Amino acid sequence: MIGEASAGPRPVAISAIDQAAAMSPGRRKSALVIVAGAFMMDLIDLTIVNVALPSIQRDLGAGPAAMQWMVAGYAVAFAVLLITGGRLGDTHGYRRLFMVGVAGFTATSLLCGAAASPVMLVLSRLAQGAAAALMLPQVMSLIQVMYPPAERIGALAIFGVLGGLAAVLGPILGGLLIEADLFGLGWRPIFLINGPLGVAGLIGAWRVLPSGRSSRASGVDVPGTLLIAATLLAVILPLMQGREAGWPWWCLASLAAAPVLGLLFLRHVRRRSVTGTALVDPELFANRGFTVGVCISLCFQAVTAGLLFILTLTLQYGLGCSALETALVHVPYAVGASVAIGVVARRALPRIGLRLIGIGVGIMLAGLVALFALILAQAPLMVIGGALLVTGTGMGLTGGPLGPVTLSDVDVAHAGAASGTMKALQQLGAATGAALIGSLYFALAPDLDSVHARQSFLTTLPVVAGLLLVVGGLVTRLPKDLRIFRKI
């Protein structure tokens, strides 16, 4: 007994890989369910909000700028903190940061559901995006830790399916919850539903996820994070608040300050890259395929986020659809995108190459033209759904290959940094689309009556199409000899 006592406690492995290696197959499956649930919770929460905007506007008296912030604010906070969230997981442990993120996401979801004013809801959405930025990077990190390369592909494929499923379930669930008006709470259950889900996720994470951290953790670039946040705020804040505020002097000063802040950020990351702790690695942008690819992703996310934002408003304000009808008419878009990404693009990309992205742009443009004509004619919802099926298919054929193409020629040593940077820029594109396209829409339809809502959509849609043409032009600048297309 004395000998056993003197031996002391067994040393605990610090590396998450060591901890994961001891997991049984059953525990690994349970862990996959936990992280997949968090992944779904985030994606559903992204897509569920658009459908609820008119209900929120009527209940809280939210103005156009507040409605934009409810969508774009989440994406901005998520994008700014995404890379930092990944670094914190490396340093402090993936399970720990995952649980912090889930707890924060759950608490901020409840705050969203309890919001008594537009300002409270906007601030809660910003906090929710920040919590998601702590939670989501750990999902992919834990998959990397728990599964060897041969099994990792299958696990990651599940997330591709879940992403498409979330795109379908989000609007439908939102429409059903609003239509049901549970306990007379109206739109609030779309956020409150995350409460029990988050608690279950926390309990499961504590019980089954491996502890430990990365064996090669890098530092967190706090000054870089603050600089990029200030740069984005200097652009987005005046775009979304300027019209309602009458374009005061601070709006112009803020826009003028944005390039200066951007240059300071670039100078900072170049200096910080020497130590390997910069928020963004400048070496990545020496790769032409990566640079052009992230520019395409940024523009394309602006197109898709802006389109879905103004479409939801037009269906409800311009055509008088209920929340449930609006949700259901989005289903063909989500189905077309899911099939195109999960089935068609995956098989066609190796054979067709970059032409597949160009074909996707062409199909999506055709869908936008049809959508313009149908909204103009106030066509039945089933017919509009057909146009959205075409649009969603084009979206999937364009967006599906962008990730593999952009990361194709990135050195494997920089794969994690490149993936995080690309995802952050995609979120920034979504926020920019909601800010720019949404601002134009509201400027043309300040009262959101049915006539002006339709006219505003018809005027704004060509701008969306123009951005999509920019995407098509940028595709031609991608290198033709990317590694993904080379014959081995």
N, C-alpha and C positions, 0 to 999 in steps of 0.2 A: 504494500500500500504506500509506504514511504517512497519507494523507488518510483512508483507511478506518479505520485504527487510531485516529486522533484523534476520529473520529465517536463512538466508544464503543458500548456495547451498546444495542440498541433498547429504548425504554421499554416496560415491561410494563403492560398495562391493569389497573387495580385493580378495576374493576367486573366482577362476574360476568356481567352482561348483555352487556357488550362481549365477554367471552371466549366466551360461548355463541353470539353472533351469527356468529362465525367457524367454528362447527362444521359439518361436512358432514352430510347426511341420514343417512349410514351411521353416523357417530360418534354422532349423536343417538339413533339406535335402540339402539346398544350401551349408551349411558349409561342409557337407559330400562330396559334389561334389568338393569343393575347395581343401580339404586335399587329396582326392583320386587323383585329377589331379596332385598334387605335387608328390605323391607316384608313379604315372605312369611316370611322367617326369624323375624322378631319375632312375627308373628301365630300361626304354627305353634307357636312355643315357648310362647306363652300357653295355647293349647288342649291341648297335648300333655301338660302336667304333671298335670292332674286325673286322667287315666286311670292314671298311674303312681303315684299317692299310696299305694294299698295295698301295692304292691311296695316302695316306699321305706320305708314304715312297718315292714314285716316285716324288711327288710335292715338298716336303721339303728336300729330301735327308736324311731322318732319318735313323740312324743306328739301329742295333738290340737292343742295350741297351735302346735307346730312345723309340722304339716301345714297349718294355716291360714296361717302366715307364709310358707310356700313359695308359696302362691297370692297372698295379699294383699300380701306384702312387695314383690313385683315391681311390682304396680300402684301402691303408695304411692310408691316411689322414682321410678317413671316419671312419675306425676302431679306430684309436687313439683318435679321438675327439667325438665319438658317445656317450659314457657315460657322458662325460663332457657336451655335447650338451643337453642331457636330464636333467642334474642337473641345467643348466642355465635356462631352461624352467621352472622348478619348482620354481626357485628363482626370475626370472625377468618377468615371464608371458609367457604362451604358445603362445598366438597370437603374441606378440612382437618378440619372438625368431623365430617363424615360418616366419614372414615377413622379419626379418633380413636374415634368411636362404634362402628364395626365392629370395630376392634382390641379395644376394651374388651369388647364383646359376645362376641367370640370367646374371649378369655382367660377371662372369667367363666363362659362356658358350659363350658369345659374344667375350671374349678374346681368347677362344679356336678357334672360327671361324675366327678370324682375325690374328691368329698366323703366323708370318713371318719366323719362324725358329723352329726346333725341340725343342730347349731349351725353347722357349716361350710357346710352346704347352704343354710340360711336366709340367712347372711351373703353367700354367693355369689349367691343370687337377688336380694337387695337391690342388690348391685353390678351385676348383670345388668340390672335395671330402670333403674338410673342410666345405664348405658351406652346402653341403648335410647333414653333421653330425649335423649341427644346425637345419636344416629343418625337417629331417625325424623323430627324436624322438618326436617332437611335434605332429606329425600326430597321433600316437598311444595314446599319452597323451590326446589329444583333443577328441578322440573317447571315452576314459575312462570318461572324464568329461561330455561330451554331452549326453551320452546314459546310462540309468540304466542297471544293469546286464542282465535283461531279454531281452532287445533289443540289447545289445552289441554284442551278438554272431552273430546275423544276419548282423550287420554292419561289423564285422571283417571277416565274410565269404565273403563279397564283395571284400575285399582286397586279399583274397586267389585267387579268380577268376581273379582279375585284374593282380596279379603277373604272373599267367600263360599266360594271354593275352599279357602282356608286353614282355614276353620272345619270343612270336611269332611275335609281331609287331616290336620289335626293329630291328632285322636283316632285315626284309622285308622293313621297312621304310628306313633303311640305304641303302639297295641295290637300291630301287626306286629313292631315292634322288641323289645318285651317278650316276646312269644310266641316270637320267634326265639332269644332269649337268646344274642346274638352273642358268641362267645369267652367264654361264661359270665359276661358282664358284667351280665346282668339288665336293670335300668331305665337304666343309665348311658348307653347309646348315644343315648337321646333328647336328651341334652345334647352328647355328644361329636361327634355328626354335624355340629354347627355349626362344628367346627374347620376341616375342608377347605373348607366353604362360605364361611367368613369369610375365609380366606386368598385364595381365588379372588376374592372381592368386593374385597379390598384391592388386589390386583394390577389388576383391571379398573378400579377407581375412579381409581387413579393414572394409568392410561393414557388414559382417555376422558372423565372428568368435567371440566367447566370449572372453572378456578381463579377467584380473585377473591371479593369480598364485596359486601354491599349498599352502595349509594351513600348510603343513609340509615340507617346503623346507629345503634341507641340503646343506652344503657348497660344494664348488668346489675344487677338489684336483689338484691344478696347479703343484706342484712338482711331484706328481705321474704321471700326464699326460706327463710332460717333460721327466721323467725317462723311461717310456715305449716307448715313441717316439724315444729316443736315443738308446734304446735296439734294436728296430726293424730296425732302420736305420743302426746300426752297422752290422746287418746280411744281409739286403737286398741290401744295397749300393754296397758292394764288389761282391755280387753274380751277380749283373746286370752290373756292370761297370768293374769288374776285367778282364774279357777276352779281351775286347777291349783295356784296359789300359796296358795289358801285365803283369797282376798280380804284381803290385808294392808293396813295403813294407807296405804301408798304408792299403792295402786290408787285409793282414794277421793280422796286428795290430788291425784293426777294428773287425775282426772275433774273435780275442782273447779277446777283450774288452767286447764283447756281454754278456758272462756269468757273468762277474763282474757287469755290469750294471743291468742284470736281478736279481742278488742277492740283489743289492742295492734297486731295486724296491720292491722285496718281503719284505725286512726289513722295508722299508718305509710304505707299506700298513699294515703290522702287527702293527706298532707303531701308525699309523693314525686310525686304526680300533677302537681304544679305544674311540675316539670321534665320531665315526660313519660317518666320512667324507672321508674315504679312497676311492680311485678310484674303487677298487675291494674289495669286502668283503671276507676276508680269510675263514670265516665260511662256505661259499658256498662249498668250496672244501673239507670240512669234509664229505660231502654227496657223497657217492660212485657213485650213479646213475648220479649225475650232473657232477662229475669229468670225468668219463668215457665217458659220453655223449658229453661233449664239446671237448674231445680229438678226438672222432669219427667225430664230425662236422668239426673240423679243418682239419683233414686228407681228409675228403670227399670233402670239398670245394676246397682243393688243387687239387684233382683229376678232378673235373668238370671244374674248371677254367683253369687248365693246358691243359686239353683235348680240350676244345673249342678254346683256343688260338692257339695251333699248328694245329688243324684241319682247321681253317679258313685260315691260311697261306698256308697249303698244298693244299687246294682246288684251291687257286688262283695262287700260284707260281708253285706247283707241277703238277696240272691237267689243268691249264690254264683257270679256270672258271672266269667269270665276277663277279663283286660285286653282281649283282642281282641273278645270278645262285647260288652263294655261300649262299646268304640269303635264297633262296627258298629251298635249300637242308637241311638247318637247321630246316625247319618247322616241319618235322616228329619228330625230337628230341624234340622240344618244345611241340608238341601235345601229344606225348607219356608221357612226364613228367607231363604235366598239367592234363591229364586224370588220371594218376596213383596217383598223389597227391590229386586232388580234389574229385575223385570218389572212386577209388579202395582202396587206403591206408586208407582213413577215415572210410570206412566200414569194412575193413578186419582186421585192427589193434586190435580192441577189441576181435576178435575171434581167430586170429592166434598168436597174441603176437609178441615176439621178432623174431620169425621165419620169419616174413614178411620182416624184414630188411635183414636177410640172403638170402631170396629168391630174393630180389631186387639186392643184390650184385652179386648173381649168374647170373641173367638175364643180368645185365650190363656187366659182364665179357664176356658172350656169344656175346653180341653186339660188344665189343671191338675186340674179335677174328674175327668176321665176317668183321669188319671194316678193320682190318689188311689185311685179304685176298683180300678184294675188292680194297683197295688202291694199293696193290701189283700188282693186275691184271689190274689196271686202268679201272675198271668197269664203266658202265654208271651211271650217277648221280641218276637216279631213283632207281637203285639197292642199291647204297650207302645210299640213303634216307631210304630204308627198314632197313638196319643195324642200322641207327641212330634212327629209331622208336623203335627198340628193346633196344638200349642203353638208350634212353630217358625214356622208361618205367621202366627199371631197376633203373635209376637215381631217378625217382619219388617214387618208392616203397622203396628205401633206404632213400632218403632225407626227404620225407614227414613225416614219423613217428618220425624223430630224435628230433624235437622240443618238442612235447608232452612227449616223453619218457625222454628226458633230464631234463625237468622241473617237471616231475611227482611228485617226492618226496621232492621238495623244499618247505620249509615253506612259507605259503602265505605272511608272513611279509617281506620275501626277494624276492618275485616274480619279482618285477620290476628290482631289481639289477641283479637277475639271468638272466632275459631275455636280459637285456642290455649287460651283460658280454658275453652271448652266441652269440648274434648278432655280437659283436665286434670281437670275436674269429673266427666266420665264415668269416668275411671280411679279417681277417689276414690270414686265410687259403687260400682264393682266391688270395691274394697278393703273398703268398709264392709259390703257384702253378704256377703262371705266372712267378715268378722269377726263381725257380728251374727248372721246366720243360722247360720253355722258354729258359733258359741259355743253357741247354743241347741241345735243338733243334738247336739253332743258332751256337753252337760250332761245330755241325756236318754238318751244311749247311750255312757256312759264306757268300756265294755268292747268296744264294736263287735261284739258277737255278733249272729247273724242275727236273732233275735227283737227285740232292742232296736234294732238298726239300722232295721228296718222300722217299728217303732212310733215311733221318733224322727222318721223321715221323715213319717209320717202326722200327727204332732203339729206339726211345723215347717212343713209345706206350707201350712196355712191362714194362717200368718204371711206367707208369700210372697204368697199370694192377697190378703191385706189390704194389703200394700204396692202391689200392682198396682191395687187399687181406689183407693188414694191417687193413683196416676198418672192413672187415669180422671177423678178429681175435679179434679186440677190442669189437665187438658186443657180443662175448661170455663172456666178462668180466662184462657185465651189470647185475645188480641184477635181479633175475628171479621173485621176488615178488614185483615189482614196484606197486605203488598205482593205476596206470592206468589200471592194469590188475586184481585187486582184485575184487572178487564178493561182492557186497553190499547187 
